[in-house]
Amino acid sequence: MAQATVLDALYYLPLQWIDTQGILLFLSALLLAKYLSKLPQKELPPGPFPLPFIGNLLSISVEDPVSSMARVVDTYGNVARLDLGLKRCLILSGYKGFKEAFIEKADAFPDRPAFPLNDRLCKGLGLIFSSGHVWRQQRRFALSTLKYFGVGKKTLENSILEESQFLSDAFQAEQGSPFDPQCVMNNAVANIVCTLVFGHRFEYDDEHFHRMLKCAEEIIQLPATFSGRMYNEYPTLMSFLPGKHQSAFSSSKKVKAFIREEVKKHKEDRNPSSPRDYIDCYLEEIEKNKDDAAGFTEENLLCCVVDLFAAGTETTSNTLRWALLYMAKYPEIQEKVQAEIERVIGQSRQPTMEDRADMPYTYAVVHEIQRFANIVPFAPPRVSSKDTTLAGYHVPKGMMVLPMLQQILHDKDEYATPDQFNPEHFLDENGKFVKKETFIPFSIGKRMCPGEQLARMELFLFFTSLLQRFTFCPPKGQGLNLKTQVGITCGPKPFKIRALPR
């Protein structure tokens, strides 16, 4: 209507106005009319007023976008609107909103939005950013294959315990001196994924393996960087400019070459009747589904393996690094965990998953580490597949949804002291473990993290094994920095710690 009014007015202008100045005025009026027509309607979720072309980008901190978006939620509620450039988004927070969107109305939010970065890195393939039939088939295959190779079973538990011994030996070699545990922790956790995917582990001094893990980290964290966000907004321009996106694209090629070499070895010596790992099973699936639209191709295999490392390494490794920091920061909690370990397990054997039921305090501490550290403040984004509603607000088809987990894990109505590290959040008055429905660090619904069960096993066994053998302390005369290194996964900033043998 606004555009029609402008056109009618210009139709009656004298011809002498139709010069350069008049044309510019005409174009400006059209752009203004188009902008005004796209402003939020009353039924859309509330949010800050967007500026032309850039939306609310100026309100989002480059250094800490998570805190910026948390302020939007605090101001406008758990279903809030935010314009990222020309892309209108919905920030979804609160357990009630998650349950409505991803369980009750799961058919309205099944897919991932298209991003230039994802198109460049994985072309819509893999486990995390694929959609539709391809995603459903890839996820089904991944879950069944990981279960076949021991996720949730004794066989994988033994592999984790074996890796725990290698990790403890590496800590022991530091002889109580301050050291940064990041590299060795990444190696240990990544080796569990390697065992499942490649059928073997790598030594901690394997430099080629270290480089591949570093490349994988660059790829995972790229969307949270300034370069990554600018590439998503202006892909053509950014393709010609230097930045972290260029090094991440190079790293993606290196990681895929690394995986491709493993696939080549599997092709040469695999026995179809006796699959050894995920790659063997996938190669078999490729042969069975040559004409299937389920996406079983060698290129998709590479993308799925990258995603398995992304979902299975960074998050668990960062959680365990936070665990060491919190134990050193809160020695009284560390002592209680060690007392429970002594009472239930002792020093003569390694912990097992069966011990978990008899160790409510240790289990509560593991949960509190996940809650307080908030490793993944945002679950991967979704896009609405049809017009729908959330919390009574209209959500049009094609609207991107940013699911924010941080507010759920720090809900003051659910946790007595949400801004403090307090394992009592998961214990009742009798000291028994309390399972909370709203504790969803792996999200909920059909697209929740496929590695949840694996991560739970790793966190309990690695954490308990380390606390069984070591007491963790800050370097002498130094404090501990508990600041977060913000990214797609939020780990602690680099730190040094002492592991004193018990």
C-alpha positions in Angstrom: 0.0 0.0 0.0 2.8 2.4 0.9 4.6 1.6 -2.4 1.4 2.3 -4.4 1.0 5.7 -2.7 4.5 6.7 -3.5 4.1 5.7 -7.2 0.8 7.6 -7.5 2.4 10.8 -6.1 5.4 10.5 -8.4 3.1 10.1 -11.4 1.8 13.6 -11.0 5.2 15.3 -10.5 6.2 17.8 -13.2 8.7 16.3 -15.7 11.5 18.7 -14.7 11.6 16.9 -11.3 12.5 13.7 -13.1 16.3 14.3 -13.0 19.0 12.7 -11.0 17.8 14.2 -7.8 14.2 13.0 -8.5 15.3 9.5 -9.4 17.3 9.3 -6.1 14.3 10.5 -4.2 12.1 8.0 -5.9 14.5 5.1 -5.2 14.9 6.2 -1.5 11.1 6.3 -1.1 10.8 2.8 -2.6 13.5 1.4 -0.3 11.9 3.1 2.7 8.5 1.7 1.8 10.0 -1.8 1.4 11.8 -1.5 4.7 8.7 -0.3 6.5 6.6 -3.2 5.0 9.1 -5.6 6.6 9.0 -4.2 10.1 7.7 -6.6 12.7 4.0 -7.0 12.8 2.1 -7.1 16.1 1.7 -10.9 16.2 5.5 -11.5 15.7 7.7 -12.0 18.8 8.9 -8.8 20.4 12.5 -7.6 19.9 14.7 -4.5 19.5 13.9 -2.1 16.6 16.0 -3.0 13.5 17.9 -0.5 11.5 17.7 -0.6 7.7 19.9 -3.2 6.0 22.0 -4.0 9.1 19.1 -4.9 11.4 20.3 -5.4 15.0 23.9 -6.3 14.1 25.3 -3.3 16.0 23.7 -4.6 19.2 25.6 -7.9 19.0 29.1 -7.8 20.5 31.9 -9.1 18.3 33.8 -10.5 21.3 30.9 -11.9 23.2 27.8 -12.4 21.1 26.3 -14.9 23.6 26.0 -12.2 26.3 24.5 -9.8 23.8 21.8 -12.2 22.9 21.2 -13.1 26.5 20.4 -9.5 27.2 17.8 -9.6 24.4 16.2 -12.6 26.1 16.3 -10.8 29.5 14.6 -7.8 27.9 12.0 -9.3 25.6 11.4 -12.8 26.9 12.1 -16.4 26.0 10.7 -16.0 22.5 12.3 -12.9 21.1 13.0 -11.5 17.6 16.4 -10.3 16.4 17.3 -9.1 12.9 20.8 -10.2 11.8 21.4 -8.0 8.8 18.5 -8.8 6.4 17.8 -12.1 8.1 15.0 -12.1 10.6 15.6 -14.6 13.5 13.9 -15.9 16.6 15.8 -16.4 19.8 14.2 -19.3 21.6 15.0 -19.9 25.3 13.3 -21.5 28.3 12.5 -25.2 28.7 8.8 -24.6 28.0 9.7 -23.0 24.6 12.1 -25.8 23.7 9.5 -28.4 24.6 6.8 -26.7 22.5 9.1 -26.2 19.5 11.1 -29.4 19.4 8.8 -32.0 20.8 5.2 -30.8 20.5 5.7 -29.0 17.2 8.7 -30.9 16.0 7.3 -31.2 12.4 7.5 -27.4 12.1 11.2 -27.2 13.0 12.9 -30.2 11.5 15.6 -28.6 9.4 18.7 -26.4 9.4 18.7 -23.0 7.7 21.0 -22.5 4.7 24.2 -20.7 5.4 27.0 -19.7 2.9 29.6 -21.1 5.4 27.9 -24.5 5.6 27.4 -24.6 1.8 31.2 -24.0 1.4 32.3 -26.4 4.1 29.8 -29.3 3.8 27.3 -28.6 1.0 24.4 -29.6 3.2 25.9 -33.0 4.0 26.9 -34.7 7.2 25.0 -35.2 10.5 24.7 -31.7 11.9 23.7 -29.4 9.0 21.9 -31.8 6.6 18.1 -31.8 6.4 15.1 -33.8 5.3 15.4 -37.4 4.1 19.2 -37.3 3.9 19.5 -36.2 7.5 17.0 -38.8 8.8 18.8 -41.6 7.1 22.3 -40.4 8.1 21.3 -40.0 11.8 19.5 -43.4 11.8 22.7 -45.0 10.4 25.0 -43.2 12.8 23.0 -44.1 16.0 22.6 -47.7 15.0 26.3 -48.0 14.1 27.6 -46.4 17.2 25.4 -48.6 19.3 26.7 -51.7 17.4 30.3 -50.7 18.3 29.6 -50.3 21.9 28.1 -46.9 22.9 26.4 -47.7 26.1 28.0 -51.1 26.3 30.9 -52.7 28.2 33.1 -52.9 25.1 33.3 -49.1 24.7 33.6 -48.7 28.4 36.8 -50.7 28.3 38.2 -48.5 25.5 37.5 -45.4 27.6 39.1 -46.9 30.7 42.2 -47.9 28.6 42.4 -44.3 27.3 42.0 -43.0 30.8 45.1 -44.9 31.8 47.1 -43.3 28.9 45.8 -39.9 30.0 46.7 -40.5 33.7 50.2 -41.6 32.6 50.6 -38.3 30.7 49.5 -36.4 33.8 51.9 -38.4 35.9 54.8 -37.5 33.6 54.4 -33.9 34.6 55.5 -34.8 38.1 53.3 -32.2 39.8 54.7 -29.3 37.8 52.3 -26.8 36.3 51.2 -27.7 32.8 48.4 -26.9 30.3 46.2 -30.0 29.9 44.4 -28.9 26.7 46.4 -30.8 24.1 46.6 -34.1 26.0 42.9 -33.9 27.0 42.0 -33.3 23.3 44.1 -36.3 22.3 42.4 -38.6 24.9 38.8 -37.6 24.0 39.5 -37.6 20.2 41.0 -41.1 20.5 37.6 -42.5 21.7 36.0 -41.1 18.5 39.0 -42.5 16.5 38.4 -45.9 18.0 34.8 -45.9 16.9 35.4 -44.3 13.4 38.8 -45.5 12.4 39.1 -48.6 14.5 42.4 -47.5 16.2 43.8 -44.7 18.4 46.8 -42.3 17.9 49.8 -41.8 20.1 49.8 -38.5 22.0 53.1 -37.5 20.4 51.7 -38.0 16.8 52.3 -34.5 15.3 50.2 -35.3 12.2 47.2 -36.1 14.5 47.8 -32.9 16.5 47.6 -30.8 13.3 44.4 -32.5 12.3 42.8 -31.8 15.6 43.9 -28.2 15.4 42.4 -27.9 11.9 39.2 -29.5 13.1 39.0 -26.9 15.9 39.4 -24.1 13.4 36.5 -25.4 11.4 34.2 -25.9 14.4 34.8 -22.4 15.8 34.6 -20.5 12.5 30.9 -19.6 12.6 31.5 -17.8 15.9 34.3 -15.6 14.6 33.9 -12.2 13.0 35.2 -13.5 9.7 32.7 -16.4 9.8 29.7 -14.1 10.5 30.8 -11.7 7.8 31.1 -14.5 5.3 27.6 -15.6 6.0 26.4 -12.0 5.3 28.6 -11.2 2.4 30.0 -14.5 0.9 31.0 -13.1 -2.5 33.0 -10.2 -1.0 34.6 -12.2 1.8 35.7 -14.9 -0.7 38.3 -12.4 -2.0 39.3 -11.1 1.5 41.8 -12.6 3.9 40.7 -13.8 7.4 40.1 -16.7 9.6 37.6 -18.1 7.1 40.3 -18.6 4.5 42.5 -20.6 6.9 39.4 -22.6 8.0 38.6 -23.5 4.4 42.2 -24.6 4.0 41.9 -26.7 7.2 38.7 -28.3 5.9 40.6 -29.6 2.9 43.4 -31.0 5.2 41.0 -32.7 7.5 39.1 -34.3 4.7 42.3 -35.4 3.1 43.3 -37.0 6.4 39.9 -38.9 6.6 40.1 -39.8 2.9 43.4 -41.5 3.5 41.8 -43.6 6.3 38.9 -44.5 4.0 41.4 -45.6 1.3 43.1 -47.9 3.8 39.7 -49.3 4.9 38.8 -50.1 1.2 42.1 -52.0 0.8 41.8 -54.3 3.8 38.1 -54.4 5.0 36.1 -57.6 5.3 32.5 -56.9 4.5 31.3 -59.8 6.7 33.2 -58.4 9.7 33.1 -54.6 9.9 35.6 -53.1 12.3 34.3 -49.5 12.7 32.0 -46.7 11.4 33.9 -46.4 8.1 33.6 -50.1 7.3 29.9 -50.0 7.9 29.5 -46.8 5.8 31.3 -48.3 2.9 29.0 -51.3 3.0 26.0 -48.9 3.1 27.4 -47.0 0.0 27.4 -50.3 -1.9 23.9 -51.2 -0.8 22.4 -47.8 -1.6 24.0 -46.8 -5.0 20.7 -45.5 -6.3 19.2 -44.3 -3.0 18.4 -40.7 -2.3 19.6 -41.2 1.4 22.9 -39.6 0.6 25.3 -42.5 1.2 28.3 -41.3 -0.8 32.0 -41.1 0.0 31.7 -37.3 0.2 29.0 -37.5 2.8 31.1 -40.1 4.7 33.8 -37.5 5.0 31.4 -34.8 6.2 29.8 -37.3 8.7 33.2 -38.1 10.2 34.0 -34.4 10.5 30.7 -34.0 12.4 31.4 -36.9 14.7 34.7 -35.3 15.7 32.9 -31.9 16.1 30.2 -33.4 18.3 32.4 -35.9 20.1 35.7 -34.1 20.8 35.4 -30.4 21.5 32.5 -30.5 23.8 33.7 -33.3 26.0 37.3 -32.1 26.1 36.2 -28.6 27.1 33.9 -30.0 29.8 36.8 -32.0 31.3 39.1 -29.0 31.3 36.4 -27.0 33.2 36.2 -30.0 35.6 39.9 -29.7 36.5 39.6 -25.9 37.0 36.5 -26.3 39.2 38.1 -29.0 41.3 41.2 -26.9 41.9 39.0 -23.8 42.6 36.8 -25.6 45.0 39.1 -28.0 47.0 36.3 -28.9 49.5 34.2 -30.3 46.6 37.2 -32.2 45.2 37.7 -33.8 48.7 34.1 -34.9 48.8 34.4 -36.5 45.4 37.6 -38.3 46.4 36.1 -39.5 49.6 33.3 -41.1 47.7 35.7 -42.7 45.2 37.7 -44.2 48.1 34.5 -45.5 49.7 33.0 -47.1 46.6 36.0 -47.9 44.4 39.2 -47.6 46.4 42.6 -47.6 44.6 42.8 -51.2 43.6 40.7 -51.1 40.4 39.4 -48.6 37.8 35.9 -47.1 38.0 33.1 -48.6 36.0 29.7 -47.3 34.8 28.1 -49.6 37.4 29.7 -47.5 40.1 27.7 -44.5 39.1 24.6 -45.6 40.9 26.5 -45.7 44.2 28.2 -42.3 43.7 25.5 -39.7 43.8 27.8 -36.9 44.8 30.3 -37.5 42.0 27.5 -37.8 39.5 26.0 -34.5 40.8 29.3 -32.8 40.4 29.6 -34.0 36.8 26.1 -32.6 36.1 27.0 -29.3 37.8 30.1 -29.0 35.7 28.0 -29.3 32.6 25.4 -26.9 33.9 27.7 -24.2 35.2 30.3 -24.3 32.4 27.6 -24.1 29.7 29.8 -25.6 27.0 27.3 -25.1 24.2 25.3 -21.9 24.9 23.4 -22.3 21.6 22.2 -25.5 20.0 22.6 -25.5 16.2 19.9 -23.3 14.5 16.7 -24.5 13.0 14.3 -23.0 10.4 10.5 -23.1 10.4 9.2 -25.3 7.6 5.7 -23.8 7.7 3.8 -21.0 9.4 3.3 -21.8 13.0 3.1 -20.3 16.5 5.4 -20.4 19.6 4.2 -19.1 22.9 1.3 -17.5 21.1 3.5 -15.5 18.6 3.4 -16.0 14.9 6.5 -17.7 13.4 6.4 -17.4 9.6 7.7 -20.1 7.3 11.4 -19.8 6.7 12.2 -18.0 9.9 15.5 -19.0 11.5 15.4 -20.1 15.1 18.4 -19.8 17.4 17.9 -22.2 20.4 19.6 -20.7 23.4 20.5 -23.2 26.1 22.3 -20.9 28.5 19.2 -19.4 30.1 17.8 -22.8 30.7 20.9 -24.1 32.5 20.9 -20.9 34.6 17.2 -20.7 35.4 16.7 -19.1 38.8 13.4 -20.9 39.2 15.1 -24.3 38.7 18.4 -23.8 40.5 18.7 -22.2 43.9 22.0 -20.5 43.2 22.2 -20.5 39.3 25.3 -18.3 39.2 27.3 -20.4 41.6 29.0 -23.7 41.3 26.9 -25.9 43.6 26.5 -29.7 43.2 23.6 -29.6 45.7 21.5 -28.5 42.7 21.4 -32.2 41.8 21.0 -33.7 45.3 18.0 -34.1 47.6 18.0 -33.5 51.3 19.2 -37.2 51.8 22.1 -36.8 49.4 20.5 -38.8 46.6 20.9 -37.8 43.0 18.0 -35.9 41.5 17.3 -36.1 37.8 16.0 -32.8 36.4 13.8 -32.8 33.3 15.0 -29.3 32.5 18.7 -30.3 32.5 19.2 -30.5 28.7 22.8 -29.6 27.8 22.4 -31.9 24.7 19.1 -30.2 23.8 15.9 -32.2 23.3 13.8 -33.7 20.4 14.7 -35.5 17.2 17.8 -33.4 16.6 19.3 -33.6 20.0 23.0 -34.4 20.1 23.5 -38.0 18.8 26.6 -38.3 21.0 24.9 -37.8 24.3 25.2 -41.3 25.6 28.9 -41.5 24.6 29.6 -38.1 26.2 28.0 -39.2 29.5 30.1 -42.3 29.6 33.3 -40.4 28.9 32.6 -37.6 31.4 32.0 -40.0 34.3 34.8 -42.4 33.6 37.5 -39.8 32.7 36.6 -37.5 35.6 36.4 -40.3 38.2 39.6 -41.9 37.0 41.5 -38.6 37.2 40.2 -37.8 40.6 41.0 -41.3 41.8 44.7 -40.8 40.9 45.3 -37.0 41.3 44.5 -34.0 43.4 44.3 -30.9 41.2 45.8 -27.5 42.5 46.6 -24.1 41.0 50.3 -23.3 40.4 52.0 -22.2 43.7 51.3 -18.6 44.5 48.8 -18.2 41.6 45.1 -17.9 41.3 42.9 -19.5 38.6 41.3 -17.7 35.7 37.7 -19.0 35.2 37.0 -16.8 32.2 35.4 -18.3 29.2 36.8 -18.5 25.7 33.7 -17.7 23.7 32.9 -19.7 20.6 30.6 -22.3 19.2 31.8 -24.4 22.1 32.9 -22.4 25.1 36.0 -23.7 26.9 38.1 -22.1 29.5 40.9 -19.8 28.4 44.3 -21.5 28.4 45.5 -22.3 31.9 48.1 -24.3 33.8 47.4 -26.6 36.7 49.2 -29.1 38.9 48.2 -32.7 39.1 49.5 -34.1 42.4 49.6 -37.9 42.6 47.6 -39.4 45.4 
